[in-house]
Amino acid sequence: MDRDQLIEHLTFARELGVAGVSRDPAWRQRRADILPPTAPSAEPTQAPVRVFADRREALSAVRDEIGDCTRCKLHRLGRKQIVFGVGNPEADLMFVGEAPGADEDVQGIPFVGRAGQLLTKIIEAIGLTRDQVYIANVIKCRPPQNRNPEPDEVDTCEPFLFRQVDVINPKVIVALGTFAARTLLRTLDPISRLRGRVYDYRGAKLIPTFHPAYLLRNPGSKREVWEDMKVVRSLLQT
């Protein structure tokens, strides 16, 4: 199936009300307690696909799978709760940060502290509100003392971020800071080298820029972020 055929197929599926699929391993295999055994066949069988009513339901399924996560060591290092994501599930614009901070850990919502207030102003500067975008982090638990995420923590949590991206299917993704940009782009380059360019990513255009927390420490870099956000605005308009 070529690209045009795939687009036509997905468009037809959307018209039928299909809003997404699940990558939950439980839906990739036939379960003996639900489906009766079948005789061996030479023809390959297709795993059942779970269909969601809309993107909000699909995101809810991802959150349910995370549960009260104990997959990495952060669950025993002081985190209070999972900080999943917030905003419009059908957003054209998605922001991806690094990890929750203290305020986010208390409220369970990403970007609600000082850096979050600055992010809100950045969003409003391009004519949008927080309710119109979607905001998430690479990892869903606060690292102790807001230290940098460690490689095993990123490796454990990033599949859930990728599923959020796939469900929302935004036009533009803004990677906020070094860790978000490195995770999404699979690179070790610093954000100072990555920003200023537009990348193709999972069907979206990805714009790396400085993290709002960095701007609080280095207000002189706000000009570069504004230049990046003008590119974001232009991409959304086209």
Rosetta blueprint (number, residue, H / E / L):
1 M L
2 D L
3 R H
4 D H
5 Q H
6 L H
7 I H
8 E H
9 H H
10 L H
11 T H
12 F H
13 A H
14 R H
15 E H
16 L L
17 G L
18 V L
19 A L
20 G L
21 V E
22 S L
23 R L
24 D L
25 P H
26 A H
27 W H
28 R L
29 Q L
30 R L
31 R L
32 A L
33 D L
34 I L
35 L L
36 P L
37 P L
38 T L
39 A L
40 P L
41 S L
42 A L
43 E L
44 P L
45 T L
46 Q L
47 A L
48 P L
49 V L
50 R L
51 V E
52 F L
53 A L
54 D L
55 R H
56 R H
57 E H
58 A H
59 L H
60 S H
61 A H
62 V H
63 R H
64 D H
65 E H
66 I H
67 G L
68 D L
69 C L
70 T L
71 R L
72 C L
73 K H
74 L H
75 H H
76 R H
77 L L
78 G L
79 R L
80 K L
81 Q L
82 I L
83 V L
84 F L
85 G E
86 V E
87 G E
88 N L
89 P L
90 E L
91 A L
92 D L
93 L E
94 M E
95 F E
96 V E
97 G E
98 E L
99 A L
100 P L
101 G L
102 A H
103 D H
104 E H
105 D H
106 V H
107 Q H
108 G L
109 I L
110 P L
111 F L
112 V L
113 G L
114 R H
115 A H
116 G H
117 Q H
118 L H
119 L H
120 T H
121 K H
122 I H
123 I H
124 E H
125 A H
126 I L
127 G L
128 L L
129 T L
130 R H
131 D H
132 Q H
133 V L
134 Y E
135 I E
136 A E
137 N E
138 V L
139 I L
140 K L
141 C L
142 R L
143 P L
144 P H
145 Q H
146 N H
147 R L
148 N L
149 P L
150 E L
151 P H
152 D H
153 E H
154 V H
155 D H
156 T H
157 C H
158 E H
159 P H
160 F H
161 L H
162 F H
163 R H
164 Q H
165 V H
166 D H
167 V H
168 I H
169 N L
170 P L
171 K L
172 V E
173 I E
174 V E
175 A E
176 L E
177 G L
178 T H
179 F H
180 A H
181 A H
182 R H
183 T H
184 L H
185 L H
186 R L
187 T L
188 L L
189 D L
190 P L
191 I H
192 S H
193 R H
194 L H
195 R L
196 G L
197 R L
198 V L
199 Y E
200 D E
201 Y E
202 R L
203 G L
204 A E
205 K E
206 L E
207 I E
208 P E
209 T E
210 F L
211 H L
212 P H
213 A H
214 Y H
215 L H
216 L H
217 R H
218 N L
219 P H
220 G H
221 S H
222 K H
223 R H
224 E H
225 V H
226 W H
227 E H
228 D H
229 M H
230 K H
231 V H
232 V H
233 R H
234 S H
235 L H
236 L H
237 Q H
238 T L
